[in-house]
Amino acid sequence: MKPFVEELNHLGTHGMQYVNVDNDVVTCKVYSVCCSSDSCARPLLRETMQFNGRYGCDWCLTEAESIKHGDGISHIYVPSHDELKLRDNGSFVNDALHASLDNPINGVKGVSPLLFLPLFAIVLGFVPDYLHCVLLGIVRTFASLWFHKSNHAKPWYIGQPGYLLLVDNFLLCDLLVIFHVCLEAYLNVNFGRARSGNLSCCIIHYWYFMVNFLRST
């Protein structure tokens, strides 16, 4: 990351020049203010513990709990009704200056080169990535809870054939969805191989209308 940081420091300090449509020479400075990366890449960029380690959350100081899972141990974050203590840039920098690989502090293992980027916030500059956190995380989880047959005995399950037929007819006939896929066939047969494109269609095109439709029925 060192060449990247050096280049952005140069562009943030000296900028780059170009000639606009009025033939004026304009100096444009460039800054990096946001970074989207998956949960395995973020710890490498920030010099922190991975998501499945102690204090592995990138935005709060919740300590993961260890539980027995099969033949091994898993680290999980237990939901709490208490207010979470959030990370902030000042505390992160202080932890980075005093931490080491052998002695991480609040999940921080050392000084990341990204700390030297102008105007980049090492905590809030990172955002949850849309693919894994939203589509393959939240959307697929809700789709499973609502429609997958493994939840057929749950009170929130709406995957009965009658419901799915109503939803399919609503999406196809009322919304005129162009690339509509039968929910019953897709969710029951292909759910384990759900692609991000399908899940993106669910959250963008279907769900707002579908939930309101189900409430009305």
C-alpha positions in Angstrom: 0.0 0.0 0.0 3.0 2.3 0.4 3.1 3.4 -3.3 -0.7 4.1 -3.2 -0.4 6.2 0.0 2.6 8.1 -1.4 0.8 8.8 -4.7 -2.4 10.1 -2.9 -0.3 12.2 -0.6 1.3 13.8 -3.6 -2.1 14.3 -5.3 -3.6 15.7 -2.1 -0.8 18.2 -1.6 0.2 19.2 -5.2 -2.8 18.0 -7.2 -2.9 17.5 -10.9 -3.5 20.1 -13.6 -5.8 20.1 -16.6 -7.2 22.6 -19.0 -11.0 23.1 -18.8 -13.4 24.1 -21.6 -12.6 27.8 -21.0 -8.9 27.1 -21.6 -8.1 27.8 -17.9 -5.5 25.8 -16.1 -7.1 24.1 -13.1 -5.4 22.4 -10.3 -7.4 19.5 -9.0 -6.5 17.7 -5.7 -7.4 14.1 -5.1 -8.3 12.4 -1.8 -9.5 9.0 -0.8 -12.4 9.3 1.6 -14.1 5.9 1.5 -13.0 2.3 1.1 -15.2 -0.7 0.4 -13.6 -4.1 0.9 -14.7 -7.5 2.1 -14.3 -8.7 5.7 -11.1 -10.6 4.9 -9.4 -7.7 3.3 -10.3 -5.0 5.8 -8.0 -6.4 8.6 -5.1 -6.5 6.2 -5.7 -2.9 5.2 -6.2 -1.6 8.8 -3.7 -3.9 10.7 -6.5 -5.3 12.9 -7.9 -8.6 14.0 -10.1 -10.5 11.6 -13.8 -10.6 12.1 -13.7 -13.9 13.9 -11.1 -12.8 16.4 -11.4 -10.8 19.7 -12.5 -7.3 19.0 -12.8 -8.2 15.4 -15.6 -5.8 14.6 -14.4 -2.9 12.5 -16.8 -0.3 13.9 -17.4 -1.2 17.6 -15.5 -2.5 20.6 -17.6 -5.5 21.3 -15.5 -8.5 22.3 -16.4 -11.7 20.6 -17.3 -14.7 22.8 -15.9 -18.2 22.3 -18.3 -21.1 22.0 -17.8 -24.8 21.2 -18.9 -25.5 17.6 -18.6 -29.1 16.5 -15.0 -30.2 17.1 -13.6 -26.7 17.4 -14.2 -23.2 18.8 -16.1 -20.4 17.1 -16.0 -16.7 18.0 -19.4 -15.0 17.8 -20.9 -11.6 18.6 -23.9 -12.1 21.0 -26.7 -9.5 20.6 -26.9 -7.1 23.5 -29.5 -4.6 24.7 -26.7 -2.4 26.0 -25.5 0.5 24.0 -22.4 -0.5 22.0 -19.2 1.4 22.4 -18.2 2.6 19.0 -14.7 3.0 17.7 -13.3 6.5 16.9 -10.3 7.6 14.9 -8.4 9.1 17.9 -8.7 5.9 20.0 -7.8 3.8 17.0 -4.6 5.8 16.3 -3.6 5.6 20.0 -4.2 1.8 20.0 -2.2 1.4 16.8 0.8 3.3 18.2 1.0 1.1 21.3 0.0 -2.2 19.8 2.0 -5.0 18.3 1.4 -8.3 16.5 2.0 -10.1 19.8 0.0 -7.6 21.9 -3.0 -6.2 20.0 -5.0 -3.5 21.7 -8.8 -3.6 21.1 -8.2 -5.7 18.0 -5.6 -3.2 16.6 -2.2 -4.9 15.8 -0.1 -2.0 14.5 0.1 1.1 12.4 -1.6 0.9 9.0 -0.2 2.9 6.1 -3.7 4.2 5.5 -3.3 6.3 8.7 -1.1 8.6 6.7 -3.7 9.3 4.0 -4.9 12.9 4.2 -8.6 13.3 5.1 -9.1 9.5 5.3 -10.9 8.3 8.5 -9.5 4.9 9.4 -12.8 3.9 11.2 -15.7 5.4 9.3 -13.8 5.6 6.1 -14.4 1.8 5.7 -18.0 0.8 4.9 -19.7 -2.6 4.8 -19.4 -4.0 1.3 -22.6 -4.3 -0.6 -22.0 -7.7 -2.1 -21.3 -9.8 1.0 -22.9 -7.8 3.8 -26.1 -6.7 2.1 -26.8 -9.1 -0.7 -25.3 -12.4 0.5 -25.8 -11.4 4.1 -29.0 -9.6 5.0 -31.0 -10.3 1.8 -30.2 -14.0 1.7 -30.9 -14.3 5.4 -34.3 -12.8 5.2 -35.1 -14.7 2.1 -34.3 -17.9 3.9 -36.3 -17.0 7.0 -39.3 -16.1 4.9 -39.3 -18.7 2.2 -36.9 -21.6 2.7 -38.7 -24.9 3.5 -36.3 -25.5 6.4 -38.3 -22.8 8.3 -41.7 -24.2 7.5 -42.7 -24.6 11.2 -41.7 -21.0 12.1 -44.4 -18.3 12.6 -42.8 -16.0 10.1 -42.7 -18.6 7.3 -44.6 -17.5 4.2 -43.2 -20.1 1.7 -46.5 -22.1 1.5 -47.4 -22.8 -2.1 -50.5 -20.7 -1.8 -48.6 -17.6 -0.6 -45.9 -18.1 -3.2 -48.5 -18.3 -6.0 -50.0 -15.1 -4.8 -46.6 -13.4 -4.7 -45.6 -14.7 -8.1 -48.9 -13.5 -9.7 -48.5 -10.1 -8.1 -44.9 -9.7 -9.2 -45.6 -10.9 -12.7 -49.0 -9.4 -13.4 -49.2 -6.3 -11.2 -45.6 -5.1 -11.3 -44.8 -6.5 -14.8 -41.3 -7.5 -13.7 -39.3 -8.1 -16.8 -36.8 -10.6 -15.6 -39.1 -12.2 -13.1 -38.2 -15.7 -11.8 -40.8 -17.9 -10.1 -40.1 -17.6 -6.4 -41.2 -21.1 -5.6 -38.9 -22.7 -8.1 -36.0 -20.3 -7.4 -36.1 -20.4 -3.6 -36.8 -24.1 -3.1 -34.5 -25.5 -5.9 -31.7 -22.9 -6.3 -31.6 -21.2 -2.9 -28.2 -22.7 -2.0 -26.7 -21.3 -5.2 -28.3 -17.8 -5.0 -26.2 -15.3 -6.9 -25.7 -11.7 -6.0 -27.6 -10.6 -9.1 -30.7 -12.5 -8.1 -30.5 -11.1 -4.6 -30.0 -7.6 -5.9 -33.2 -7.9 -8.0 -35.0 -9.0 -4.8 -34.0 -6.0 -2.7 -34.2 -3.4 -5.5 -37.3 -4.5 -7.5 -39.4 -6.9 -5.4 -39.2 -6.7 -1.6 -40.8 -3.3 -0.9 -43.8 -4.1 -3.0 -43.9 -7.7 -1.9 -43.9 -7.0 1.8 -46.7 -4.5 1.5 -48.6 -6.9 -0.7 -48.3 -9.7 1.9 -49.5 -7.3 4.6 -52.6 -6.6 2.6 -53.3 -10.3 2.1 
